[in-house]
Amino acid sequence: MQMQPSASTTPTPVFRTTEAMHYRPGSSSKIGFRATELMTRASGEARVEAKKTNIAIDAKFEGMEDATKFGLEYLTYVLWAVSPEGRAVNLGEVTLDHGKGRVKAFTDLQTFGLIVTAEPYSTVTQPGNMVVIENTFPKGGGEAISAKYELLRSGTYSSANTHIQDAIFGIDPKTPLALFEARNAVRIARIAQADRYAPAILTKAEQQLRQAEEAYRQKQPRASIEAAAREASQTAEESRVMAVKQKAEEEAQAQAAAEKKAAEEKAARAREEAEAQARARAEAEQARAQAEAAKAEAQKAAAEAARQKAEAEKAKAEALAQQQALAAEAEKARQAAAESERLRKQAEEEKQEMRARLLQQLNSVLATRDTARGLIANMSDVLFKSGSYELMPGARERLAKVSGIVLAYQGLHLAVEGHTDSIGSDEYNRRLSEQRADAVRDYLVQQGISSNAITAAGFGKSEPVASNDTPEGRQQNRRVELVVSGNAIGNVAEQSADPTTTSQLKK
């Protein structure tokens, strides 16, 4: 969503939509969780017990990675309940133990969706944009309800890396995570200028952090340290929220003052114009009086004046008629332009609907994402025999379904792009990626897709999507991607199969 720039420094809001479900009192439901593109190996499930006064949630997760993978400012994960109206409620921290986490919580919401986000500390009051897990519902479990909610923009919690490192590093690994989070919360409050907009609350948070640090140095019980640290985090978050609110109010006041000044200047100009018009009218009245006097003195010029007046009236009538004709033509042109714009918007909407429908259909066969280049469907290397470009039966079945979907749309272009991990020589990887891309292209052509509408290229190990230092990362890098584009879905198809050109377009 695009917005016109203004004098305010307030950033454009970021929104995301998830599915929600209504839990009837007395019901017991089991729901699942799916990972987002930020953490593809994560999964989970939850038991939701709807009681008379509240709803109990017992959520379990596994396959989760350390939150610092998203940036040094991220230390933990938080489970959120999101209402259909966009209200997000912090249900608690998801602490990890060897990639597994669990949260038991209660909420007074009856209709909500569940998400997990990476956060700098557990007491945040609004979810950030690092959404790693979202709930899913079993088929037949009731009508899905859309819940649109606002996220904090990327960069809200970050400043200079040295400041972040000072906040979270430099202590032994036995330090409680809650103390890391408290340090991070105070740092982030300072970034939000809480020292200017909420100094008393920030001072209290800093004092509470010092008390938690002292408890840690005195080797007090871990529970006491964590309680003190969480109290410091909560107070720091309160100061950050207050600072954001006060800063927004200050900006609004500045904008209102600017608008008031502009209005006053406009009123002054209007007064000047009114005075100028009054002077002009006075001068015109004086001229008319002089003309009347001259007419009385020179009666013999009356006939000529009458003739000139008649000619002027005629010219005025002709000018008025011409003006009316021009106005009619202008109205026709405006209506034609409005109709043209309506048709253009209708065409764009149809393209977007077709794109969304195609994305949904492709997602039912292969994991597909929507990008500026087009819809990119990903085939993992498990659909090929190891070290080979021979398609497995499962790959042929999926490609047959993809071809059936693509053939249902006119004017689409497919770019088949092969990728490998870093194992092996550059030449071997390039040749294997090209052979796999060619194998997919040839099979799609056999399924009826025109050879003129499909290209293939191999990029070897040059464009990894994950680290090649782990088996999991190498498996993600061994893939074939189908880039579906075309004017029919709002993309101009890439006509060149040259690997250099395609690589530049991808960037």
Secondary structure, 3 states (H helix, E strand, C coil): CCCCCCCCCCCCCEEEEEEEEECCCCCEEEEEEEECCCCCCCEEEEEEEECCCCEEEEEEEECCCCHHHHCCCCCEEEEEEECCCCCEEEEEEECEECCEEEEEEEECCCEEEEEEEEECCCCCCCCECCEEEEEECCCCCCCCEEEEEEEECCCCCCCCHHHHHHHHCCCCCCCCHHHHHHHHHHHHHHHCCHHHHCHHHHHHHHHHHHHHHHHHHCCCCHHHHHHHHHHHHHHHHHHHHHHHHHHHHHHHHHHHHHHHHHHHHHHHHHHHHHHHHHHHHHHHHHHHHHHHHHHHHCHHHHHHHHHHHHHHHHHHHHHHHHHHHHHHHHHHHHHHHHHHHHHHHHHHHHHHHHHHHHHHHHHCCCEEEEECCEEEEEEEHHHECCCCCCECHHHHHHHHHHHHHHHCCCCCEEEEEEECCCCCCHHHHHHHHHHHHHHHHHHHHHCCCCHHHEEEEECCCCCCCCCCCCHHHHHHHCEEEEEEECHHHCCCCCCCCCHHHHHHHHC
